[in-house]
């Protein structure tokens, strides 16, 4: 760092998503809904285990924005 340098620290605190009521409920599925306040892509993991020690196959880190391609 030189005498002509400045150090700038920037921290942005992101708001967590807020869950809303599920829709399209059937006996085997539902659509999870939430309000996403973050300006980033949110990803979703799906598990039958409350500790998320194992994920459902092909249902991990799914982008919640339909415009995002994995």
C-alpha positions in Angstrom: 0.0 0.0 0.0 1.3 3.4 -0.9 0.9 6.8 0.7 -1.6 7.5 -2.1 -3.9 4.6 -1.3 -7.1 4.5 0.7 -8.6 1.4 2.3 -12.4 1.3 2.0 -14.4 -1.3 3.8 -17.9 -2.0 2.6 -20.3 -4.4 4.2 -23.8 -5.2 2.8 -26.2 -7.0 5.1 -28.7 -9.0 3.0 -32.2 -9.6 4.2 -33.2 -13.2 4.4 -36.2 -14.5 2.3 -39.6 -14.4 3.9 -41.8 -17.5 3.6 -45.4 -17.0 2.4 -48.2 -19.6 2.2 -47.7 -22.7 0.0 -49.8 -23.0 -3.1 -50.9 -25.7 -5.5 -51.0 -28.2 -2.6 -51.7 -31.9 -3.4 -51.2 -35.0 -1.3 -47.6 -35.4 -2.7 -46.4 -31.9 -3.5 -46.8 -28.1 -3.0 -45.3 -24.9 -4.4 -43.1 -23.1 -1.9 -43.4 -19.3 -2.1 -41.4 -16.5 -0.5 -40.5 -12.9 -0.9 -36.8 -12.7 -1.8 -35.3 -9.4 -0.8 -31.7 -10.2 -1.9 -30.3 -8.9 -5.1 -28.6 -12.2 -5.7 -29.7 -15.7 -6.9 -31.2 -17.8 -4.1 -30.6 -21.5 -4.3 -32.8 -24.2 -2.7 -31.9 -27.5 -1.2 -34.5 -30.2 -0.7 -34.3 -33.0 1.9 -36.5 -35.4 3.7 -34.2 -35.2 6.7 -34.6 -32.2 9.1 -30.9 -32.0 9.5 -30.3 -31.8 5.7 -27.6 -34.5 6.1 -28.8 -36.0 2.8 -30.5 -34.2 -0.1 -33.0 -35.6 -2.6 -31.2 -36.6 -5.8 -31.3 -33.8 -8.5 -33.0 -31.4 -6.0 -30.0 -29.6 -4.5 -28.8 -26.0 -5.1 -31.7 -25.3 -7.5 -31.9 -21.7 -8.6 -35.1 -20.1 -7.5 -35.1 -17.6 -10.4 -36.5 -19.1 -13.6 -34.2 -16.9 -15.6 -31.1 -18.5 -14.1 -29.7 -21.5 -15.9 -27.5 -23.9 -13.9 
